[in-house]
Amino acid sequence: MPTGAITGYVDVAQVVLYAFFIFFAGLVFWLRREDRREGYPLENEIVGRRKAPDPVLIPRSKAFHLPGGETTYAPQAMQGRDDIETGIPARKVEPWPGAPYERTETSLQAGVGPGSWVVRHDVHDRTWDDEKRIVPLRVATAFVVHEDGPNPIGMTVFGTDNGVAGVVSDVWIDRGESLIRYYEVELPTGGRRLMPSAFCRAGGFTKTVKSEALLADQFADIPATRDPDSITFLEEERIMAYFGAGTLYATPARAEPLL
């Protein structure tokens, strides 16, 4: 027999090739199971009920320990979630798959469409020095607004209807990125709310800040933070979702077709 042959029909190279095929098939199968940790088990789009998890293709729940000390599991068990529409103020306009939903509640906090939000952990984002990452300038005393740019503190805030929503009382900065994340708006009726910098524009010439996402009177319903000097992941999610909902639902005309 030639060198490397095991039998007259099998040699070492052939065994190695077959072993590689088996290994590669196992690797693909493992990767396809792992990419089902997020978003699974699936839900039936027609009846809205949770599908039975596939014990072969869906991996076992795994614990992930996050930097804040909390633990999350994926895939999640989803106990008590027998209907996809439970707790969601929306309904499908048609029964066929892919049909859009329409909201059944007019509040911008309903969590529908562009106002959808994820239940993130109600903990603070922190820097490498274990400081709260996003805080107002009155707390982050080592930071200042650059003298060459317009300082938004003290500027009047206008809604998309050109109504006065309040006055910028402070800015919230990201200690990790050294930039402004939120404007703290003091409302005419009292109280303060956070406005994401991505949803507004400060004018250095006009000395005003305007947001096209909300009407002036809708600022009062912006979700508030539990701590006046810090914000959690969940609170950020809710505030961003509120402004996102305003881009479509702030006025009835925005939800209508252009033509």
Backbone torsions as a table, in degrees:
resi	resn	phi	psi	omega
1	MET	NA	148.6	179.3
2	PRO	-66.8	166.0	-179.8
3	THR	-62.4	134.7	179.1
4	GLY	90.3	-8.1	-178.9
5	ALA	-76.6	138.3	175.7
6	ILE	-93.9	-47.4	172.2
7	THR	-130.7	-171.4	178.9
8	GLY	-72.1	-12.6	-177.8
9	TYR	-122.0	-11.6	-176.4
10	VAL	-126.6	134.1	175.4
11	ASP	-128.9	176.4	-175.8
12	VAL	-62.1	-42.3	-178.8
13	ALA	-61.2	-39.6	179.5
14	GLN	-66.7	-40.1	177.5
15	VAL	-63.4	-43.5	179.0
16	VAL	-62.6	-41.1	179.8
17	LEU	-62.8	-45.3	178.9
18	TYR	-65.2	-38.2	177.8
19	ALA	-63.3	-38.5	177.6
20	PHE	-65.2	-41.9	178.1
21	PHE	-59.4	-44.6	179.7
22	ILE	-65.0	-43.9	178.5
23	PHE	-61.6	-44.5	-177.6
24	PHE	-65.8	-40.1	177.3
25	ALA	-63.9	-40.6	177.1
26	GLY	-65.2	-37.7	178.1
27	LEU	-64.1	-44.7	178.4
28	VAL	-61.8	-43.3	179.5
29	PHE	-62.4	-42.4	-179.7
30	TRP	-65.5	-41.8	179.2
31	LEU	-65.1	-39.8	179.5
32	ARG	-68.3	-28.5	174.2
33	ARG	-73.3	-42.1	-177.3
34	GLU	-65.9	-33.4	-179.2
35	ASP	-76.5	4.5	174.7
36	ARG	-102.0	15.4	177.0
37	ARG	-73.7	-33.2	-179.5
38	GLU	-100.2	129.7	175.7
39	GLY	86.9	7.3	-179.7
40	TYR	-123.2	153.1	-1.1
41	PRO	-65.4	156.4	-179.0
42	LEU	-80.2	166.0	176.8
43	GLU	-122.6	141.2	179.4
44	ASN	-68.9	124.1	-174.4
45	GLU	-73.0	-23.8	-178.0
46	ILE	-80.3	-56.6	-175.7
47	VAL	-93.4	-13.9	176.4
48	GLY	78.5	14.3	-179.4
49	ARG	-101.8	151.1	-177.4
50	ARG	-69.3	134.2	176.9
51	LYS	-77.6	149.8	177.8
52	ALA	-66.8	129.7	-178.4
53	PRO	-65.4	137.6	178.1
54	ASP	-77.5	116.9	-176.7
55	PRO	-68.1	-16.1	-179.2
56	VAL	-91.2	-48.4	-174.1
57	LEU	-88.7	-20.7	179.5
58	ILE	-96.8	124.4	-178.1
59	PRO	-73.1	164.1	175.5
60	ARG	-69.8	151.7	-179.4
61	SER	-61.8	135.3	-177.2
62	LYS	-123.4	140.3	-179.1
63	ALA	-88.2	133.0	176.1
64	PHE	-118.3	120.3	-178.9
65	HIS	-92.7	116.5	-174.4
66	LEU	-89.5	162.0	-176.6
67	PRO	-59.3	-29.8	-177.8
68	GLY	-77.5	-0.5	179.7
69	GLY	98.4	-12.4	179.6
70	GLU	-83.8	163.6	-178.6
71	THR	-125.0	134.3	176.1
72	THR	-122.6	155.7	-176.7
73	TYR	-122.1	142.3	177.2
74	ALA	-147.2	134.0	-4.9
75	PRO	-70.7	155.3	-178.1
76	GLN	-81.4	152.0	-175.6
77	ALA	-71.5	-33.2	178.9
78	MET	61.5	38.2	177.3
79	GLN	-63.9	143.0	177.9
80	GLY	76.7	5.5	179.7
81	ARG	-105.9	72.7	-177.2
82	ASP	-85.7	-17.8	-177.7
83	ASP	-133.1	132.9	-176.2
84	ILE	-66.5	-25.3	-175.7
85	GLU	-92.7	1.3	179.6
86	THR	-63.5	120.6	178.4
87	GLY	79.3	1.0	179.6
88	ILE	-106.0	116.9	-177.2
89	PRO	-78.8	63.9	179.4
90	ALA	-154.6	159.9	177.3
91	ARG	-141.7	155.0	179.2
92	LYS	-77.0	138.4	-179.2
93	VAL	-78.1	-23.0	177.3
94	GLU	-140.2	157.0	-176.8
95	PRO	-84.0	-6.6	-175.4
96	TRP	-82.5	156.0	-178.6
97	PRO	-60.5	139.2	180.0
98	GLY	87.1	-2.4	179.8
99	ALA	-67.6	143.1	-179.0
100	PRO	-73.6	160.6	174.9
101	TYR	-99.8	149.9	170.8
102	GLU	-123.1	143.3	-174.8
103	ARG	-75.4	149.4	176.8
104	THR	-110.2	3.2	178.0
105	GLU	-132.5	134.9	-173.5
106	THR	-86.5	-7.9	-178.9
107	SER	-65.9	143.1	176.7
108	LEU	-73.7	-8.4	176.3
109	GLN	-95.5	11.3	-176.0
110	ALA	-67.9	-21.8	178.8
111	GLY	77.4	38.0	-178.2
112	VAL	-121.6	145.4	175.8
113	GLY	62.7	-131.0	179.2
114	PRO	-68.1	-8.0	176.8
115	GLY	-95.7	10.8	179.2
116	SER	-67.4	147.9	179.0
117	TRP	-143.5	157.9	-177.5
118	VAL	-104.0	141.9	178.3
119	VAL	-76.6	83.8	178.0
120	ARG	-81.3	169.9	-179.7
121	HIS	-70.1	137.1	-177.8
122	ASP	-84.5	58.6	179.9
123	VAL	-130.5	165.5	-176.8
124	HIS	-87.3	142.9	169.2
125	ASP	-75.5	139.0	-174.7
126	ARG	-128.7	155.6	177.3
127	THR	-84.6	177.6	177.5
128	TRP	-64.1	-22.8	177.9
129	ASP	-87.6	8.4	179.5
130	ASP	64.5	31.6	172.5
131	GLU	-99.5	152.1	175.4
132	LYS	-62.2	128.5	-169.0
133	ARG	-74.3	-44.2	-177.0
134	ILE	-110.0	112.0	-176.6
135	VAL	-143.1	161.3	177.3
136	PRO	-70.7	161.7	-178.2
137	LEU	-63.5	-25.9	179.2
138	ARG	-69.0	-19.0	176.7
139	VAL	-95.2	-43.9	179.2
140	ALA	-85.1	74.9	-174.2
141	THR	-70.0	-12.7	178.6
142	ALA	-81.3	-5.9	-178.4
143	PHE	-110.4	150.3	176.3
144	VAL	-139.5	159.2	173.2
145	VAL	-79.2	130.7	-175.7
146	HIS	-59.2	135.7	-174.9
147	GLU	-67.7	-21.8	-179.8
148	ASP	-81.0	-16.6	-179.4
149	GLY	-103.9	164.9	178.0
150	PRO	-69.2	133.5	176.7
151	ASN	-89.2	112.1	-174.9
152	PRO	-72.0	-14.6	-178.2
153	ILE	-63.3	125.7	-178.7
154	GLY	96.4	-8.9	179.5
155	MET	-76.2	149.5	176.4
156	THR	-80.2	138.0	-179.0
157	VAL	-102.9	130.5	178.7
158	PHE	-116.3	146.0	173.8
159	GLY	-87.6	-178.4	-179.1
160	THR	-67.5	-17.7	176.5
161	ASP	-90.2	9.3	-178.8
162	ASN	65.6	16.2	173.3
163	GLY	-84.7	151.9	-179.5
164	VAL	-77.2	119.9	-179.7
165	ALA	-95.0	-23.3	-178.7
166	GLY	157.5	-159.8	-178.6
167	VAL	-132.8	140.1	178.0
168	VAL	-71.5	114.1	-178.9
169	SER	-94.8	-22.3	179.6
170	ASP	-166.5	167.0	174.3
171	VAL	-120.0	144.1	178.7
172	TRP	-103.4	126.1	-174.8
173	ILE	-111.3	157.0	176.2
174	ASP	-96.6	110.2	-177.3
175	ARG	-64.3	-27.8	-178.4
176	GLY	-78.6	-32.1	-176.9
177	GLU	-108.1	-9.2	179.7
178	SER	58.1	50.2	176.9
179	LEU	-147.0	164.1	-177.7
180	ILE	-82.4	127.1	177.5
181	ARG	-100.3	-38.7	-175.9
182	TYR	-138.9	152.3	167.8
183	TYR	-105.0	129.3	176.8
184	GLU	-88.1	116.1	-174.5
185	VAL	-103.6	123.0	174.3
186	GLU	-88.9	118.6	-174.8
187	LEU	-78.3	151.4	177.6
188	PRO	-61.8	-28.3	-178.8
189	THR	-88.6	1.8	-177.9
190	GLY	101.0	154.6	-178.0
191	GLY	91.1	162.4	-179.4
192	ARG	-130.3	144.0	178.7
193	ARG	-133.5	155.5	-179.7
194	LEU	-98.3	135.3	177.6
195	MET	-118.3	118.2	-179.4
196	PRO	-60.6	138.3	-179.2
197	SER	-64.1	-23.6	-180.0
198	ALA	-73.1	-15.2	-177.8
199	PHE	-106.7	19.0	179.5
200	CYS	-152.3	171.3	179.1
201	ARG	-141.3	128.4	179.5
202	ALA	-95.7	130.7	179.9
203	GLY	-101.7	117.1	179.7
204	GLY	-68.7	-31.0	-179.4
205	PHE	-80.9	-43.8	-178.5
206	THR	-81.7	-16.6	-177.9
207	LYS	59.4	39.3	178.4
208	THR	-134.3	161.4	174.4
209	VAL	-123.1	130.3	-177.5
210	LYS	-128.2	138.0	175.6
211	SER	-116.9	126.7	178.3
212	GLU	-86.6	-3.6	-175.0
213	ALA	-81.0	-34.9	-171.7
214	LEU	-127.2	155.6	166.9
215	LEU	-78.9	160.5	-175.4
216	ALA	-60.3	-40.9	-176.8
217	ASP	-76.8	-8.5	179.0
218	GLN	-85.2	-9.1	178.5
219	PHE	-65.4	-27.9	-176.9
220	ALA	-66.8	-23.6	-177.8
221	ASP	-96.6	7.1	175.3
222	ILE	-61.4	130.8	179.7
223	PRO	-55.2	132.7	-178.6
224	ALA	-89.0	161.7	177.1
225	THR	-92.2	149.4	179.5
226	ARG	-67.7	-40.8	179.1
227	ASP	-105.6	127.0	-178.5
228	PRO	-66.4	-11.9	-176.6
229	ASP	-119.8	14.8	177.9
230	SER	-159.3	168.0	-177.6
231	ILE	-143.2	142.5	-179.1
232	THR	-99.6	170.8	177.6
233	PHE	-58.5	-45.2	-178.4
234	LEU	-64.8	-40.9	179.5
235	GLU	-66.1	-38.6	175.7
236	GLU	-61.4	-42.4	-179.6
237	GLU	-60.9	-43.5	-178.2
238	ARG	-68.2	-40.6	-179.4
239	ILE	-67.2	-45.8	178.4
240	MET	-60.3	-41.1	-179.5
241	ALA	-65.5	-35.4	179.4
242	TYR	-63.0	-45.4	178.3
243	PHE	-69.8	-34.6	176.1
244	GLY	-62.9	-39.8	177.2
245	ALA	-64.0	-34.7	179.6
246	GLY	-64.3	-28.5	179.8
247	THR	-64.7	-20.9	179.2
248	LEU	-116.2	-30.7	-171.5
249	TYR	-114.9	4.4	-177.1
250	ALA	-61.5	-37.0	176.3
251	THR	-129.7	150.9	179.1
252	PRO	-58.9	-32.5	-177.1
253	ALA	-65.8	-27.3	-177.3
254	ARG	-68.9	-27.3	-179.4
255	ALA	-85.5	-3.8	-179.7
256	GLU	-92.8	155.8	177.7
257	PRO	-65.5	154.5	-179.8
258	LEU	-70.6	-31.3	-178.8
259	LEU	-112.2	NA	NA
